Every structure is written in structure tokens, then in C-alpha cells.
Amino acid sequence: MDIPAMRANFAKAAAAGDEAPLYFYSHLFLSHPETRKLFPVSMAHQRDRLFQALGDVVARVDDLDALVPILQQLGRDHRKFGTVAEHYPAVGASLLATLRHFDDGWNADLAGDWTAAYQLVAQVMIEAAESASDQPAWWDAEVVAHERRTFDVAVLRLRPRAEVDYLPGQSISLETELRPRLWRYYSPANAPRPDGQLEIHVKARDGGPVSSALVRQVGVGDVLRLGPPLGHLTLNADSDRDLLLVAGGMGLAPVKALVDQVARQGPPRRVDLFVGARIEDQLYDRADLDRLARENPWLTLTYAVSDDKESELEHGDIGDVVVRHGPWLSRDAYVAGPPAMVDDAVGRLVAHGLPADRIRSEVFAPSRPGPDVDGEVTE
């Protein structure tokens, strides 16, 4: 396959802005009306999610070692939408029609390469879905606690009606009947517990229908749907190194789950947790983090604020504060938070001398295609 040519072709469609996903969905729904029921009633918040994800995934087809596990997760995950094998050719045909429509240079070679790439993607996803046919497509979970920590942040505790198997650091999609067929990803803030309950941190986003509903409308007794877990921000099972954990914003949730994993499962190790915020009032989970630090002498907890001159906490961007507390050359590092914070912290750690292959990171930010592409787990 001519991967550069495929990427250049997709870039032409992407340059058309909203016209490309509009053409894609129009083609899909007109040619295969049965697929319409897989999507929300209102497409306003769907935007270019599926179309962009298709392009990103297929364009990675030259790195199968990395791509295949992602596709297998996606194949299992997409069962919650009611996706079946017969839907894949329809989506593929609309993808190719869209790419052809926005490229005057479309030719038989491009058509052949995209067809082969998409067929490979579809085959892996279909086989993964079929292998999971004995497992639930989703799990019902009751909200047993709902606590507003700030004006726009809530912590929910969920009790699934059947066991949900996940790894600390992974993300799980949620759906509420208040926003049917709008699934959004959130990372449990705890390792699996004997009672099976999950702690979910949610920040209401402007224009975010699911997060706003979870924070402001969902209450104790309501039932949510949970999808299969996705994501890679999990502890390296082959390493017993001490840990450096760095969190900003809602990236705290998976990092807190890693702390909980060490506490519950080991192996014994030192853990340094840095939590950053713009102002001190945004440290919404401070009481529980302080509890963890009191109960676990192997855990060192440091808070930092970047724009709060009145605070007595450490000042500075979290990446800068982390490096000041080093050296960290013997650690495994895990970083989660907003895009700029993650990029800055990872860059500083690499410059500090920590090998890049011992740093795992995940971005928590709105308006991105989702964990099927880049680990985004919120709106």
C-alpha cells in the first residue's frame, strides 16, 4: 500500500471541514438506511467522530503490531452499538465514496489501497467481536452515590449488576438514557474491588451533552450502561520499578486507579504522585488523595498550582514542578491530563533523561475522536 498517498488523499477530505463527514453520513444513510439506528437521534454531537476515526485507524495500517490490538478492542467495543458484520461493508463503501468525492486525483491505485486497508481493519474487528460473543455487549450499573465536588465536577460511584473486568488505567464508555446512543469514555478512579463498584470522575463540558447530564441530572438509583474497557495507561506487568505519576484535570482518575492497584495488589514500590491544577479550588479530590497518602507510607503526594498566587501549595506548571523534585531516572512514569500539560510534562521528563519507552501517557480532552484513536476519554 502507498501509505503516504493514502494520507494525502485523506487530508484533502479533512480539509473540506464539515462537508466531508456530512457527505459520508449522507451517503451511508441513503445507501444503507438500516445503519441510521446505530447513531444518536441528533447527529450534532457526532460530528466527524466516526469519519475521522476511520481515517486515522486505516492510515496506521503500516504498523500492524500496534494497530491490531487497538482494532480488536474496538471490535469488541462496537458490539454495544448493535454493530454486526454486515454493517462493515456499508461503512467502507461510504468511506471510499467520500474520499473519491473530495479528491480530483482519485485513481484505481488509491481505490485498491483503501479497499485493502479497510478490509483488513474490518476483518480484525469482526473476528474480535465474534470471539467475544459469549460476553455482554454492555453492563448495566446503578448509581449508588453522586457527589458534586465543584460547580462542574462530580464523583459518581457505580455498582454494576454483573462483574466488569478491566485493568486500572483503562477507560470505560458510559451511556445514560438521558442521552441515548451517545457513549463517552471515562476512566475508573479505582482498581477492581471485591464489591465491584467503580468510582467515576466527570467534568461537565460546554456543549457536552453526556458530561453535563452525568454531573447535573443523573442521581442515585439511576442506571447507566457500561461498555467494554479500552486504553493503554496500565502498569507494565514486566516491571517492578518505582512509579512517577503525574495528573492534571480529569487525568487524575486513571492515575488514582494505579495508586489503588499498588495498594491492593502490589508489588511493593515507592510511588510519587504529582497533581496539578490552575487554582487550588480545582483540586476536587484532595480529601481522598490525602487519605491515601496517610494510609500508605510508600506514597508521596505533591500538589502544584500554576495560576493561584494566594495558594501555599507549590507554584508552577506541573511538569516543571515534577522535574524540580527529581531525579526520576529509575522510575516508570505515567502522565494523564489536558493535551498541553501532557506534552509539556512528557517533554520535560525526556529532556530530564527518562527513557521515552518508560513513559506512558494519555490525553483527557474534549472534542476528539475517542480512545479508539488517541485515548481521549471525555466529551
Kinemage of the C-alpha trace (Angstrom):
@kinemage 1
@onewidth
@group {chain A} dominant
@subgroup {mainchain}
@vectorlist {calphas} color= white
{ca met a 1} P 0.000 0.000 0.000
{ca asp a 2} L 1.112 3.538 -0.741
{ca ile a 3} L 0.538 4.882 2.777
{ca pro a 4} L 1.784 8.444 2.036
{ca ala a 5} L -0.610 8.678 -0.907
{ca met a 6} L -3.469 7.447 1.278
{ca arg a 7} L -2.695 10.011 3.952
{ca ala a 8} L -2.506 12.780 1.390
{ca asn a 9} L -5.837 11.666 -0.017
{ca phe a 10} L -7.498 11.679 3.383
{ca ala a 11} L -6.031 15.113 4.107
{ca lys a 12} L -7.921 16.508 1.126
{ca ala a 13} L -11.211 15.273 2.550
{ca ala a 14} L -10.299 16.537 6.019
{ca ala a 15} L -9.527 19.978 4.541
{ca ala a 16} L -13.166 20.210 3.453
{ca gly a 17} L -14.158 20.578 7.114
{ca asp a 18} L -17.730 19.646 7.991
{ca glu a 19} L -18.541 18.901 4.349
{ca ala a 20} L -16.652 15.602 4.448
{ca pro a 21} L -18.477 13.962 7.389
{ca leu a 22} L -21.762 15.399 6.064
{ca tyr a 23} L -21.152 13.709 2.717
{ca phe a 24} L -20.053 10.491 4.469
{ca tyr a 25} L -23.147 10.200 6.662
{ca ser a 26} L -25.495 11.241 3.863
{ca his a 27} L -24.044 8.553 1.607
{ca leu a 28} L -24.197 5.942 4.391
{ca phe a 29} L -27.773 6.652 5.457
{ca leu a 30} L -29.116 6.932 1.901
{ca ser a 31} L -27.401 3.805 0.622
{ca his a 32} L -27.946 1.749 3.786
{ca pro a 33} L -30.868 3.196 5.795
{ca glu a 34} L -30.631 0.346 8.293
{ca thr a 35} L -27.424 1.852 9.693
{ca arg a 36} L -29.202 5.011 10.885
{ca lys a 37} L -30.393 3.290 14.049
{ca leu a 38} L -26.783 2.794 15.166
{ca phe a 39} L -26.350 6.544 15.688
{ca pro a 40} L -27.905 9.150 18.014
{ca val a 41} L -31.189 10.782 17.046
{ca ser a 42} L -29.353 14.107 16.863
{ca met a 43} L -26.084 13.994 14.943
{ca ala a 44} L -24.993 17.405 16.254
{ca his a 45} L -22.562 15.874 18.725
{ca gln a 46} L -21.483 13.012 16.482
{ca arg a 47} L -19.782 15.457 14.112
{ca asp a 48} L -16.813 13.808 12.456
{ca arg a 49} L -16.121 11.164 15.114
{ca leu a 50} L -16.563 8.028 13.028
{ca phe a 51} L -15.227 9.503 9.797
{ca gln a 52} L -12.079 10.866 11.454
{ca ala a 53} L -11.540 7.652 13.380
{ca leu a 54} L -11.783 5.608 10.194
{ca gly a 55} L -9.128 7.692 8.508
{ca asp a 56} L -6.789 7.619 11.487
{ca val a 57} L -7.082 3.887 12.001
{ca val a 58} L -6.785 2.870 8.365
{ca ala a 59} L -3.823 5.197 7.820
{ca arg a 60} L -1.973 3.288 10.554
{ca val a 61} L -2.258 0.048 8.664
{ca asp a 62} L 1.531 0.023 8.098
{ca asp a 63} L 2.072 -0.582 11.852
{ca leu a 64} L 0.111 -3.758 12.419
{ca asp a 65} L 1.799 -4.679 15.698
{ca ala a 66} L 0.374 -1.544 17.274
{ca leu a 67} L -2.848 -1.388 15.264
{ca val a 68} L -4.206 -4.919 15.642
{ca pro a 69} L -4.694 -4.818 19.451
{ca ile a 70} L -6.484 -1.464 19.091
{ca leu a 71} L -8.765 -2.872 16.412
{ca gln a 72} L -9.522 -5.944 18.494
{ca gln a 73} L -10.586 -3.729 21.379
{ca leu a 74} L -12.722 -1.677 19.002
{ca gly a 75} L -14.380 -4.741 17.521
{ca arg a 76} L -15.437 -5.919 20.955
{ca asp a 77} L -16.468 -2.415 21.994
{ca his a 78} L -18.635 -1.690 18.943
{ca arg a 79} L -20.974 -4.547 19.809
{ca lys a 80} L -22.669 -2.139 22.242
{ca phe a 81} L -23.943 -0.103 19.250
{ca gly a 82} L -25.587 -3.155 17.715
{ca thr a 83} L -22.895 -3.347 15.039
{ca val a 84} L -22.820 -6.643 13.126
{ca ala a 85} L -20.556 -7.955 10.372
{ca glu a 86} L -22.976 -6.849 7.647
{ca his a 87} L -22.525 -3.182 8.602
{ca tyr a 88} L -18.808 -3.058 7.862
{ca pro a 89} L -19.032 -3.168 4.027
{ca ala a 90} L -21.598 -0.339 4.113
{ca val a 91} L -19.308 1.903 6.133
{ca gly a 92} L -16.352 1.026 3.919
{ca ala a 93} L -18.246 1.876 0.745
{ca ser a 94} L -19.255 5.278 2.134
{ca leu a 95} L -15.691 5.982 3.261
{ca leu a 96} L -14.343 5.314 -0.224
{ca ala a 97} L -17.139 7.325 -1.832
{ca thr a 98} L -16.258 10.290 0.384
{ca leu a 99} L -12.531 10.061 -0.306
{ca arg a 100} L -13.221 9.891 -4.036
{ca his a 101} L -15.623 12.841 -3.928
{ca phe a 102} L -13.087 15.230 -2.398
{ca asp a 103} L -10.041 14.261 -4.487
{ca asp a 104} L -9.806 15.127 -8.179
{ca gly a 105} L -6.734 12.904 -8.341
{ca trp a 106} L -8.577 9.779 -7.243
{ca asn a 107} L -7.417 6.741 -9.209
{ca ala a 108} L -7.569 2.975 -9.291
{ca asp a 109} L -4.419 2.583 -7.194
{ca leu a 110} L -5.870 4.676 -4.364
{ca ala a 111} L -9.142 2.792 -4.579
{ca gly a 112} L -7.331 -0.523 -4.364
{ca asp a 113} L -5.155 0.525 -1.429
{ca trp a 114} L -8.053 1.951 0.589
{ca thr a 115} L -10.167 -1.118 -0.147
{ca ala a 116} L -7.421 -3.475 1.025
{ca ala a 117} L -6.700 -1.406 4.123
{ca tyr a 118} L -10.335 -1.166 5.130
{ca gln a 119} L -10.915 -4.877 4.520
{ca leu a 120} L -8.040 -5.672 6.856
{ca val a 121} L -9.418 -3.351 9.530
{ca ala a 122} L -12.915 -4.802 9.201
{ca gln a 123} L -11.668 -8.398 9.292
{ca val a 124} L -9.767 -7.893 12.542
{ca met a 125} L -12.686 -6.091 14.191
{ca ile a 126} L -15.276 -8.640 13.063
{ca glu a 127} L -13.184 -11.568 14.289
{ca ala a 128} L -12.635 -9.887 17.666
{ca ala a 129} L -16.367 -9.213 18.020
{ca glu a 130} L -17.196 -12.815 17.185
{ca ser a 131} L -14.665 -14.095 19.714
{ca ala a 132} L -16.421 -12.019 22.413
{ca ser a 133} L -19.923 -13.207 21.514
{ca asp a 134} L -20.208 -15.086 24.821
{ca gln a 135} L -19.659 -11.843 26.774
{ca pro a 136} L -22.131 -8.986 27.358
{ca ala a 137} L -22.103 -6.162 24.811
{ca trp a 138} L -22.616 -3.804 27.770
{ca trp a 139} L -23.255 -3.916 31.510
{ca asp a 140} L -25.981 -2.164 33.493
{ca ala a 141} L -24.678 -0.257 36.522
{ca glu a 142} L -26.661 1.527 39.237
{ca val a 143} L -25.549 4.893 40.563
{ca val a 144} L -25.152 4.328 44.318
{ca ala a 145} L -23.514 7.679 45.124
{ca his a 146} L -23.319 11.063 43.391
{ca glu a 147} L -21.278 13.866 44.931
{ca arg a 148} L -20.796 17.331 43.454
{ca arg a 149} L -17.222 18.315 44.269
{ca thr a 150} L -17.244 21.656 42.436
{ca phe a 151} L -19.725 23.548 40.274
{ca asp a 152} L -18.847 21.418 37.244
{ca val a 153} L -17.236 18.251 38.687
{ca ala a 154} L -18.987 15.241 40.186
{ca val a 155} L -17.734 11.926 41.533
{ca leu a 156} L -20.081 9.006 40.902
{ca arg a 157} L -19.939 5.545 42.427
{ca leu a 158} L -21.425 2.827 40.264
{ca arg a 159} L -22.433 -0.735 41.142
{ca pro a 160} L -22.532 -2.956 38.041
{ca arg a 161} L -25.114 -5.729 38.078
{ca ala a 162} L -22.506 -8.150 36.743
{ca glu a 163} L -18.735 -8.156 37.079
{ca val a 164} L -16.895 -5.773 34.747
{ca asp a 165} L -13.354 -6.934 34.038
{ca tyr a 166} L -10.935 -4.061 33.436
{ca leu a 167} L -7.371 -3.009 34.200
{ca pro a 168} L -6.564 0.069 36.288
{ca gly a 169} L -5.771 2.917 33.909
{ca gln a 170} L -8.184 1.760 31.218
{ca ser a 171} L -11.314 3.674 30.199
{ca ile a 172} L -14.924 2.530 30.053
{ca ser a 173} L -17.651 4.101 27.946
{ca leu a 174} L -20.874 5.241 29.598
{ca glu a 175} L -24.352 5.778 28.224
{ca thr a 176} L -27.317 7.291 30.051
{ca glu a 177} L -30.926 7.012 28.904
{ca leu a 178} L -30.985 10.811 29.110
{ca arg a 179} L -28.662 10.848 26.067
{ca pro a 180} L -29.368 7.608 24.174
{ca arg a 181} L -26.660 6.228 21.868
{ca leu a 182} L -24.202 8.926 22.950
{ca trp a 183} L -21.359 6.965 24.565
{ca arg a 184} L -18.484 8.809 26.228
{ca tyr a 185} L -15.363 7.407 27.845
{ca tyr a 186} L -14.366 7.815 31.478
{ca ser a 187} L -11.602 6.145 33.401
{ca pro a 188} L -12.455 4.434 36.704
{ca ala a 189} L -10.511 6.015 39.558
{ca asn a 190} L -10.070 2.713 41.384
{ca ala a 191} L -8.689 -0.731 40.766
{ca pro a 192} L -11.241 -3.586 40.682
{ca arg a 193} L -12.715 -4.034 44.153
{ca pro a 194} L -14.317 -7.059 45.824
{ca asp a 195} L -17.705 -5.309 45.746
{ca gly a 196} L -17.266 -4.499 42.038
{ca gln a 197} L -18.011 -0.793 42.450
{ca leu a 198} L -16.456 1.845 40.195
{ca glu a 199} L -15.554 5.451 41.036
{ca ile a 200} L -16.077 7.778 38.060
{ca his a 201} L -14.917 11.409 37.849
{ca val a 202} L -16.881 13.645 35.466
{ca lys a 203} L -16.470 17.285 34.486
{ca ala a 204} L -19.378 18.996 32.743
{ca arg a 205} L -18.211 20.465 29.434
{ca asp a 206} L -19.737 23.341 27.499
{ca gly a 207} L -21.668 21.666 24.706
{ca gly a 208} L -21.018 18.239 26.234
{ca pro a 209} L -24.425 16.552 26.492
{ca val a 210} L -23.261 13.419 28.295
{ca ser a 211} L -20.923 15.013 30.832
{ca ser a 212} L -23.491 17.705 31.637
{ca ala a 213} L -26.182 15.080 32.207
{ca leu a 214} L -23.904 12.955 34.408
{ca val a 215} L -22.961 15.934 36.568
{ca arg a 216} L -26.297 17.808 36.759
{ca gln a 217} L -29.133 15.357 36.078
{ca val a 218} L -28.145 11.789 36.897
{ca gly a 219} L -28.776 10.800 40.517
{ca val a 220} L -28.648 7.908 42.951
{ca gly a 221} L -30.742 4.990 41.718
{ca asp a 222} L -30.348 5.783 38.028
{ca val a 223} L -28.943 3.056 35.802
{ca leu a 224} L -26.134 3.632 33.294
{ca arg a 225} L -24.733 1.335 30.630
{ca leu a 226} L -21.040 0.484 30.633
{ca gly a 227} L -19.110 -0.620 27.547
{ca pro a 228} L -16.002 -2.830 27.359
{ca pro a 229} L -12.725 -1.313 28.615
{ca leu a 230} L -10.233 0.367 26.281
{ca gly a 231} L -6.904 2.115 26.682
{ca his a 232} L -3.260 1.515 27.418
{ca leu a 233} L -2.429 3.603 30.521
{ca thr a 234} L -1.843 0.423 32.526
{ca leu a 235} L 1.086 -0.653 34.662
{ca asn a 236} L 3.838 -2.549 32.883
{ca ala a 237} L 3.364 -6.093 34.162
{ca asp a 238} L 7.029 -6.891 33.473
{ca ser a 239} L 8.366 -4.071 35.659
{ca asp a 240} L 8.574 -3.621 39.423
{ca arg a 241} L 10.222 -0.193 39.222
{ca asp a 242} L 9.119 2.614 41.489
{ca leu a 243} L 6.478 4.853 39.914
{ca leu a 244} L 6.209 8.515 38.987
{ca leu a 245} L 2.570 9.535 38.431
{ca val a 246} L 1.603 12.946 37.029
{ca ala a 247} L -2.004 14.112 36.721
{ca gly a 248} L -3.836 17.231 35.633
{ca gly a 249} L -7.570 17.851 35.366
{ca met a 250} L -9.665 14.719 34.885
{ca gly a 251} L -6.488 12.774 34.145
{ca leu a 252} L -6.396 12.219 37.891
{ca ala a 253} L -8.869 9.316 37.625
{ca pro a 254} L -6.672 6.686 35.901
{ca val a 255} L -3.607 7.778 37.872
{ca lys a 256} L -5.524 7.344 41.134
{ca ala a 257} L -6.540 3.868 39.937
{ca leu a 258} L -2.848 2.970 39.566
{ca val a 259} L -2.221 4.048 43.176
{ca asp a 260} L -5.158 1.877 44.245
{ca gln a 261} L -3.726 -1.035 42.263
{ca val a 262} L -0.394 -0.830 44.085
{ca ala a 263} L -2.227 -0.656 47.415
{ca arg a 264} L -4.434 -3.662 46.657
{ca gln a 265} L -2.212 -5.877 44.514
{ca gly a 266} L 1.417 -4.715 44.806
{ca pro a 267} L 4.215 -5.343 44.182
{ca pro a 268} L 5.558 -3.068 46.951
{ca arg a 269} L 7.170 0.034 45.471
{ca arg a 270} L 7.626 3.733 46.030
{ca val a 271} L 5.081 5.942 44.311
{ca asp a 272} L 5.376 9.711 43.826
{ca leu a 273} L 2.083 11.317 42.751
{ca phe a 274} L 2.007 14.894 41.438
{ca val a 275} L -1.379 16.559 40.914
{ca gly a 276} L -1.592 19.895 39.132
{ca ala a 277} L -4.334 22.475 38.750
{ca arg a 278} L -4.647 26.083 37.675
{ca ile a 279} L -6.028 27.197 41.055
{ca glu a 280} L -6.274 25.394 44.386
{ca asp a 281} L -10.085 25.158 44.299
{ca gln a 282} L -9.835 22.902 41.248
{ca leu a 283} L -8.202 20.131 43.314
{ca tyr a 284} L -11.603 18.466 43.662
{ca asp a 285} L -10.405 15.110 45.088
{ca arg a 286} L -7.944 16.444 47.627
{ca ala a 287} L -9.563 14.927 50.741
{ca asp a 288} L -9.441 11.381 49.373
{ca leu a 289} L -5.927 11.781 47.988
{ca asp a 290} L -4.754 12.985 51.400
{ca arg a 291} L -6.359 9.898 52.924
{ca leu a 292} L -4.457 7.644 50.536
{ca ala a 293} L -1.188 9.353 51.455
{ca arg a 294} L -1.879 8.916 55.198
{ca glu a 295} L -2.736 5.246 54.836
{ca asn a 296} L 0.151 4.312 52.522
{ca pro a 297} L 3.644 5.357 53.666
{ca trp a 298} L 5.097 4.373 50.287
{ca leu a 299} L 3.034 7.147 48.608
{ca thr a 300} L 4.373 10.703 48.378
{ca leu a 301} L 1.788 13.277 47.287
{ca thr a 302} L 2.605 16.718 45.874
{ca tyr a 303} L 0.123 19.356 44.699
{ca ala a 304} L 1.001 22.246 42.388
{ca val a 305} L -0.910 25.272 41.110
{ca ser a 306} L 0.049 27.346 38.100
{ca asp a 307} L -2.107 30.498 38.491
{ca asp a 308} L -3.001 30.840 42.169
{ca lys a 309} L -0.809 33.423 43.871
{ca glu a 310} L -2.772 33.111 47.122
{ca ser a 311} L -2.167 29.385 47.483
{ca glu a 312} L 0.502 27.980 49.788
{ca leu a 313} L 0.937 24.970 47.507
{ca glu a 314} L 3.894 24.680 45.164
{ca his a 315} L 3.704 27.069 42.219
{ca gly a 316} L 4.442 26.328 38.586
{ca asp a 317} L 3.387 24.151 35.703
{ca ile a 318} L 3.140 20.572 36.896
{ca gly a 319} L 5.859 19.356 34.527
{ca asp a 320} L 8.296 21.913 35.903
{ca val a 321} L 7.416 21.019 39.499
{ca val a 322} L 7.934 17.321 38.781
{ca val a 323} L 11.417 17.846 37.353
{ca arg a 324} L 12.373 20.049 40.320
{ca his a 325} L 11.666 17.105 42.626
{ca gly a 326} L 13.805 14.661 40.622
{ca pro a 327} L 15.849 12.814 39.656
{ca trp a 328} L 13.443 10.242 38.236
{ca leu a 329} L 15.783 8.213 36.029
{ca ser a 330} L 14.986 4.900 37.740
{ca arg a 331} L 11.192 5.272 37.510
{ca asp a 332} L 8.361 4.201 35.266
{ca ala a 333} L 6.294 7.327 34.548
{ca tyr a 334} L 2.582 7.686 33.826
{ca val a 335} L 1.143 11.047 32.744
{ca ala a 336} L -2.526 11.925 32.169
{ca gly a 337} L -4.327 15.230 31.676
{ca pro a 338} L -5.046 18.013 29.162
{ca pro a 339} L -3.060 17.938 25.882
{ca ala a 340} L -0.708 20.854 26.607
{ca met a 341} L 0.045 19.577 30.096
{ca val a 342} L 0.775 16.053 28.883
{ca asp a 343} L 3.023 17.256 26.063
{ca asp a 344} L 4.930 19.572 28.397
{ca ala a 345} L 5.380 17.025 31.179
{ca val a 346} L 6.460 14.226 28.845
{ca gly a 347} L 8.858 16.549 27.026
{ca arg a 348} L 10.423 17.676 30.300
{ca leu a 349} L 10.828 14.096 31.523
{ca val a 350} L 12.523 13.032 28.291
{ca ala a 351} L 14.835 16.043 28.473
{ca his a 352} L 15.468 15.112 32.108
{ca gly a 353} L 16.860 11.797 30.856
{ca leu a 354} L 13.987 9.395 31.485
{ca pro a 355} L 13.811 6.950 28.533
{ca ala a 356} L 10.725 7.574 26.411
{ca asp a 357} L 9.833 3.874 26.426
{ca arg a 358} L 9.303 4.103 30.204
{ca ile a 359} L 6.740 6.903 29.902
{ca arg a 360} L 3.092 6.151 29.206
{ca ser a 361} L 0.658 8.999 28.668
{ca glu a 362} L -2.961 9.647 27.857
{ca val a 363} L -4.734 12.838 26.856
{ca phe a 364} L -8.025 13.795 28.506
{ca ala a 365} L -9.656 16.491 26.393
{ca pro a 366} L -12.986 17.348 24.749
{ca ser a 367} L -13.875 17.171 21.072
{ca arg a 368} L -11.528 14.465 19.923
{ca pro a 369} L -12.349 11.183 18.190
{ca gly a 370} L -12.038 8.985 21.290
{ca pro a 371} L -9.896 6.219 22.719
{ca asp a 372} L -10.197 4.220 19.527
{ca val a 373} L -7.679 6.688 18.113
{ca asp a 374} L -5.839 8.640 20.727
{ca gly a 375} L -7.016 7.815 24.220
{ca glu a 376} L -9.391 10.705 24.654
{ca val a 377} L -11.951 9.733 27.223
{ca thr a 378} L -14.267 12.650 27.778
{ca glu a 379} L -16.590 14.666 25.570
